[in-house]
Amino acid sequence: MYKPSALALILAAFVAIFLLLPLFAVVPVSFTPARFLSMPSGNWSLRHYESLIANPAWLEATLLSIRIAFLSTLLSTSLALAFSLGIWMFRPWFSGLLMGFVLMPMVAPPVVSAITLYFFLTSLSKLNEYIGYDTVVGVAVAHAVMIAPFAVVLITVALTQVDRRIDLAARGFGATIFQRIFKVILPNIRFGLLTAFFLGFVLSWEEIGVTLFITSVNAVTLPRLMWMGLRDNIDPAIASISVILIGIVITVILAKTAIQYASAKK
């Protein structure tokens, strides 16, 4: 097994610190006592963290973002899994064309995707007001379209690591297609599925470009609320919520890494 040298580890740590240092610059800004974004000059204050608790809009936007991220990730991961399994198990001759079509949202300019989804959701609004423009379900569907290509890539890569002979053996012993999927294939790509779900949740959580086009006043997600705060008035509470989000992401990444390391040691 290849092990990186000490010099390589030091250089990697230096690059990581260099890239993350600007991100952590927001930490002292969140403790400023001023009413505008600035570095604290001597006095540190928790007033902006307190404003997050006092203002219900932040909590409502956070809960809404969690709901939308969970729904969109569940939808996109399920569709990506079905698509990737179909490509892997049946290997149609036009699989390359299908893969290119599915990955199109990944390479298309965000503005083009946002405009397309805007017209799509406004058309759905004429059929049902609960699944169209500026609705929770509508935003979740739009996010699922944007993050599904990433899930397809991760799940497809995980499937390439599965030995086809175990699937053929299960098929030879009379296993049904559902038994082969749930008892043979899925256990071997569980980490790929978890990674796809985690990445999809993060991408949906921080999505702002498409969200600005498909929401108005009813479905105000946390990124949209932060964008509104930056546009209308520079609210230092944005720095506070940013620090909290950074802490949550770091905790989840460390937990996921620890779980994978513990599983690898078994």
N, C-alpha and C positions, 0 to 999 in steps of 0.2 A: 504494500500500500504506500502510495506517495505521501511524504510528509514535507511540508514547506520548511525552508530553512529559517533560522532566527532573523536573518536580514530581511527575508521576504515578509515575515510577520510584522516586523518593525515598520517597513515601508507601507504595508497595507494599513496598519494602525494610523500611521501619519496621514495617509490619504483620507481615511475615514474621518479623522479629527478635522482635517482641513475642510472637508465637504460639510460636516455637521456643525462646525463652529458658528457660521452665520445663523443657523437655525436656533441655536441656544442663546443667541443674542437677545431674543425676545423675552427671556426669563427676567432679567432686571427691569425691562420696560414694564412688565406686568405689575411690578411693585411700586410704580411711580405714584406719588400723592397728587400729581397734577391732573387736570381734566382733559389733557391731550397727551398724545403719544410722546414720551420723552424719557430719557434716562434719569433715574432718581438721583438727586443732588443732595446727598447726606441723609435725608429722611426717606424711610421705606414705609409703604402703607399697603394694607390688605383691602382697601376700599373697593377696588375693582373686582376682587374675588367675591366680596360681599354683595356687590351689585348683581353678580350672576345669580345669586340665590334670591335676592329681593325681586328681581325682574322675572316674572313667569314666562316671558317670551323666550328666554334662553332655554329653559327646561322644556317647553313645548317644542321648540325647534330641534332640540337634541333627541327627544323621544320620537319625533316624526322622522328624523334622519335614520335612527336605528330601525324603525319599522320599514322604511323604504329600502334601506340597505339589506335587511334580512330578506324581504320579499324578492327584491331584484336578484340577490345572490342565489337564493333558492331556485328561482326560475331559470337563471342563466346557467347555473351548474347542472341542473337537471337536463336542460336542452343540450348543453355541451357534452354531457355524459352520453346521452342517447345518440348524438351525432357521431362522437368519437368511437363508440362501441360499434355502430353500424359500419363505419369505415374500416375499423380494425377486423371485425369478424367476417364481413362479406367482401371486402376489397373490390368494389366496383371499378370498372375501367375508367370511369369519369370521376374518380375520387379527387384527383387534383383540381378539377374544375369546381367541385363542391367545396373543397377546402378554400380555394381562392374566393369564392362567393361569401363564405362564412366569415373569412378574415377581412372582408372589405371595410367594415366599420373601423378597424384598427389603423388602416392606412388612409382613409378618407379624411379630409380636413374637418376639424370639429365643427366649424361653422356650417359646412354642408350637411353634416349629420344632424345638427341642431335644427336647421331649417326643414329638413325632410321629416324629422320626428314632430316638429311643430304642426306641419300640415296633416300628418298622419293622426295625431291626437285630436286636433280640431275636427277632423272628419269623424273620429270615433265619438266625439262629444255629441254629434247630431243623433247618434244611435243610442248612446247611454251616457248620462251625465256623470256617472260614477267611475268611468274608466277612461275618460278623455283628458282634455286639457285642464291643467291646474287641479288634478286629483291625485290622491295617494297611489292608486293603482296605475294611473297613467304615467306618473313619474317613475314608478317601479318598473313598468314595461320599457320605458325609454332607457333607463339605466341598464336593464338587462340586455338590451340590444347593444349597448356600448361596451359592456364588460364580458359578454359571451365569447368573443374571439380570444381573449386572454385565457379563459377557462378551457376553451378547445385546445389551445396550444399546450397548456400544462397537462391536461388529461391525455392528449395524444402522445406526449413525451413519456408519460408514465406507462402507457400501454405498450410502447416500444420496448420497455424493459421486461415485459411479461413473455415468458416462453410459450409459444403457441402449442407446444406439445402437451402441456397440461390441459389445455382446452380441448385438444383433439382426444386426449385420453378420457376426459369426462364425457365427451360426445360419444366415444366408442363404448363406454359403459352404460349408455342409454340415458344420460342426463338430459333434461329438457333445456331449452335455451335460457329459461329463467333460472334454473338451477346452476347452469354454467356461469351466468352473469353474477348472481348473488352469492354463490358458494365458492367459485373458483377465481373469477376475474376481479371482482370488486375488492376482496381481501388483499389482493396483490397490488392494488393501486390506491389503497386508502390514504397514503400520505400525499399522493398527487391530488386526490379529491379534496383533502383538507387544505392543501396549499391553494388550490383553485378557489375554494370557498373563502379562505382568508383574504386572498388578493382581491376577489370580487367584492367582498364586504368593504375593504379599504377604498377601492376605486369608486364604489357607489357612495360611500360616506363623504368623500371629498370632491365629488363631481359638482362642478359649478357652471361650466360652459353651456352644456345642454340644458341644465336646470333653469338658467336664466331665460331661455326661450320658451319653455313649456310650463312655467309657473307664473302666477301673478300675486294673489293675496291669500289663497286658501292653503296651498302646499308650500309653506315657507320652511325650507330645510335649514340646518345650521350653517352650511357654507353660504347659502343665500342671505341669511340674516347677517352674517359677518360681512359679506360684500355690501349689503345695504348700510351697515354701520360705517364702513370705510367711504362709501360714496356720499352719504348724507352728512355725517359728522365723524371725525376721527375719534372713536370711542376706545379708550385704553382697555376696556373690558374685553376687546377682541384679543389683545395680547394675553390676558388671563386665560381665556378659553383656549387659546393656542397652546399655552403651557400645559394645561390639563390634557389636551388631546395628544401632545407629544409624550407626556408621561404614560398615557394609556397605551399608545402604540408601542413604546419601548417595553412596557410590561408584558404585552401580549407576545411580542417578538421573542423576548427572553424566555417566556413560558413555553412557547412553541419549540424553540431551540432545545430547551431542557428536556421536553418530552421526546423529541426525536433522538436526542443523545442517549437518553435512558433506554429507548427502544432498541437503538443500535447496539447497546452494550449487552442486551439479553441474548 
